[in-house]
Amino acid sequence: MNYDGVTPEIARGLLVLRERIAQAKIPSSKLDETLNIATWNLREFGKTPRTKTALYYIAEILRQFDLIGVQEVRDNLGDLKRVLGILGPDWQAVYSDAIPDAGGNRERMAFVYDRRAVRFSGLAAEAQPPRIKRGVEYLSEISWWRSPYLASFHAGNFDFVCIAAHIRWGSSERERLPEIEALAQWVSDKAQEKDADGKDLIVMGDFNIPSEKSPLFKALTAKGLRVPDKLLRSTFGSNLEKNKRYDQILHLPEYPESFINAGGVLDFYQGDHTPLFPRLTKQAMTYQLSDHLPLWVQINTNTEAHLLREMAGE
């Protein structure tokens, strides 16, 4: 990480942040064996410029993982590029275009990744709902306010597609249901494609689901998507109070053994933001870091044993 220009105050804050990161007990990833994947809603990232302090904190959090799906990246990419500069030349990003209307909120989605561990393999696109021919036009019956964004990656001999989503908040939970149902069906259909870029699908993002008991969660998992066991059995949430399950990581794997029993949230807040931002209110802090905690899971990318069993006809 590039520490040029770090002041003593920023250094002290980074030391506090590192202590909090250590409490998350994120296991180190191993080249060609495991991969640490996360999703993080970075509140209005790019709307109001972050301070240098916040940019270093964000970089410190991101570098704990190999691949991060980031939501609420705004049309201005200045802060994202500054964070990549802090992370160093091995870090890159692939991102969608911003949606300029009120529903899109000038947001885009990004995948930030360490290319020493994982490589972008070519596919980058927005998901489109199924279309029906009406007259001479092909039209969709539903639109996502912010189209899910997908990109293909490989790590070792493991090829996979990540799909990031940010479901509308709307005026009620009921308004979110059609978007979630459409996404679950779209992922199921994608998995059946003969010539897909990767059969292992990892779906992540901010689904604005309050809990796993919600009808929204049931709709999201109705078509085969499932939450890794470690995350499903845990009681934590991904908001600062850790009582809401807004953010999710789910999978529809070709190799079920890809997901191992490690995952959780990285709690940079821990009930008190002042050691990191001593002069800010909690509300102001959320616009410098976020009002969401990163959710993460470690996956096993070594699929050689599975491939050999297939070759052996087992």
N, C-alpha and C positions, 0 to 999 in steps of 0.2 A: 504494500500500500504506500502511496506517495504522501509523506508527512511534511512536505515543503509548506511553510507558512503556518504550521500549527503553533498556536500561542500556548503559554503555560496553562491558561484557563481551559482551553480545548483539550489539552493533554490530560488535565485532571478529570475532566468529564469523561474522556475516553477510558480512563482507568476504572471509573465507577461503572460505566457501561459494560466493560469487559467482565467485571465481577457479576453483573446481572446476567450476561450472556452465559457465563460458566454455570450458573444455576439451572439453565435449561438443559444441560447435559446432552448436548448435541454430539453424537459420535462422529469422529473424523471419517471422511469418505476415503475409499481406497481405489486407486486408479484401476479401471477395468473390472472392478469388483462391486463397488457400491457407489451410490450417488445420493447426495442430499438435495432434495427438491422442496421449495417453499412457495407459498402464495402470500402476497402482502398488498393490502389496499393502502397506498400511500396518499393520504388525504390531499386532494387537489394539487398533485405534484406538478409544479410548473405554473400554477396560476399566480401565486405571490412568491417572489424569489425567496428561497431558503437562505438563512444565514450560513456563514462558513462553518459554524459549529454544527448546525443541523446536517449539512452535507457530509461532514466527517462521521457523524453518528450514523447516518443512513448507510454510508459506505461500510462502516464497521459491522453493521447488522447484515447487510447483503453478503459480505464476504464469508459469512459462516456457512453459506450454501453454495452449491454448484450451479443451480438453475433456479431462477425465481420468476414466477408470473406476477407482474405488477399491474394493479388496477388504479384507475384515476390519474394516469399520466395525462397531462393536459396538452393542448396544441403546442405550447411553447416547450421545446425540448432542452432549453438551456441548462436547467438544473440536472437533468438526466445525464447530459454530456459532461457536466462538471463532476458528478459522482463517478462516472466511468473514468475520468481523468485521475481521480483520487485512487480508484481501485487498481489502475495500471493497465498496460497494453494487452494483458491476457484476457481482459474482460470486454465483452461486446454485448450489443442489444439488437433485437429485431422487434419491430413494433408496427402497429396498425396506424392507419390515418385517423386524424381527429374527426369527430362527427360534430358539425357546427350548429345543429339545431338544439332546441331546449331539451329534447329527450336524450340526445347524445351528450349534452353538457360539455361540449368541446373536449371530450375525453378520447383517449386512445389507450390501448393495452400494449404491454411490452413484456418480452422475455429477456431477462438479463442473465448472462451465463459466463462461466469461466471456461474458456475454450481449451484449457489444459485437461479438463475433466470431461467435457461434453462438447460436441460439435453440431452446429446447425447444418442440416442436410438438404435444404432446398425448398421445402414446402412452407409457404407463409400465406395465409388467406383468411378472409372473414367467412364465417359460416353463413349460409343462406337457407332460409326455410324452404320447404318444398313448394314448387310452383304448379299451378293448374292453368291450362290453356283456356282463356276466355276471349272469344273472338280471335283476333290476331295477336293477342298479347298473352304472356305467361306471367301470372300474378300469384303472390303468396297470400294466404289467408291471415297470416300473423306477421308482425315485424318485431324483432328485438329492438328495444330502444338503443341498446349498444350491442352491436353484433358480436357474438363470441369470436375470438381470434385463435387461430391454430397455427402451429409451426412444428416441423419435424426435426428430430435430433437423433444422434446416435452416440453411444458411449461404449467403447469396446465393440462387442458384437451384438449389442442391444439397440434395436431401432424402435423408436416410439414417437408418438404424436402428443403434444401438450395442447390442451384446449382451455383457454382462459375466458371467464365470463364475469360480467358485472350486471346482475339482474336489477331491474328498476326497483325503487322503493315504493313509489306510487302512494295512493291514499289509504291502502289497506293491503293486508296479506293476500286477499283474494285476487287483487290486480296482478300479483306476481305469478300466480299459478299458471296461466297460459304460457308465459315465457319459459318457465321451468319445465312444463310438460313437453313443449316443443323441443327444448334442448335435449331432454332425456331421449326423445324419439330420434332426434337427429344423430346423437352419438350412437344409438343402437343401430341405426341404418348405416352409419359410417363403418362400424365394425364389420358389417357384412360385405363390404366392398371387396371384390376379388383382387383389385390392383391397388389397394391402399398403401400409402407410404410406410406405414407401420401398424402392425396389428395390436400393439399395446397402446391403449388410449389412457391418458391421464388428464382428468378434468379438474380444474381448480378455479378458485376465484371467490368473489363476494356474491353470495346468492341471497343475502338478506333473509336467511332462514333463522328463526329465533331458537329452535331446538330440534333435536332429532325426533321428537314426538309430534312435530308439526306436520300437517298435511302437505306442506311444501317439501319437506324432506322425503316423505313417502312418494311424492310425485317424482322427485329427482332420482330416486333409486328404483322406480317401478319397472324400468326397462333393462335392468342388469347392472347398472353402475353400483359400486359398493365402496364403502369407506374402509380403509385399512383397519384391521382389528384394533391396533393400538389407539387410534384416534376414536374409533367407535365406542370403545369401552371406557374412555376417559370422560370426566365431567367438566373439564375446563371449557371456557368459551374464548373467542378471539377478540372480543371488545375489551376495553381497558379494565372493566369490572370483572371480566372473565365469566360472565353469566349468559352470554348469547353465542349461538353457533353460526354467526353470519357467514363465516368463511369456511370453505370445505376443500378437501382434496379427495377425489374419488378415482377409481380405476376400473377399467374394463380390459383385463389383461389376456394376452395370448398365453403368457407364462404366469400362472397364479403365484408361483413361488418368487416372483420378482419383488413382492413387497414383504419386507421383514418387520419384526416387531419393534420398531423404533419410530417415534413421532411425538409431536407436542406443539406447544406455542413457545415463542421466545418473548418473555415478559420484560420488556425494557422499562416499563412503567413502575411496577411493583408498589402501587399505591402512593407514590410520591415522585413527582417529576423534578422537584427543586434541586436535587444534586446534579441534574443534567442541565437544567435551565433555571438558575436561581432567581432570575428577574422576570420570569414569565408566569402568567396564570396558567392553570391547567388547560383552559380552552385555547389560549394562544399556543401552548405547547403542541396541541394536536395538529396545528397548521404548520408546525416545524418538523415534527416527527409524524405522528398519525394518531387517529382514534381507533385504529385496528392494530392488533398484534400479529406478527408473522406466524403462520401455521406451517409446519414442516413435517416431512416424513423421509425416511431413508429407504431406498430401494436397492435390490440386488440386481446388478447389471450383468452378472456372469451367467449366461444361459447355455454354456457349453454342454453341461450334463444333460439338459433337456434335449438339445439338438442331437447329441449322441444316442440318447434313448430312442428318439424318433428314427434315426438312421438304422438302429439295431432292430427296429420293428417292435419295440416294446410299448 
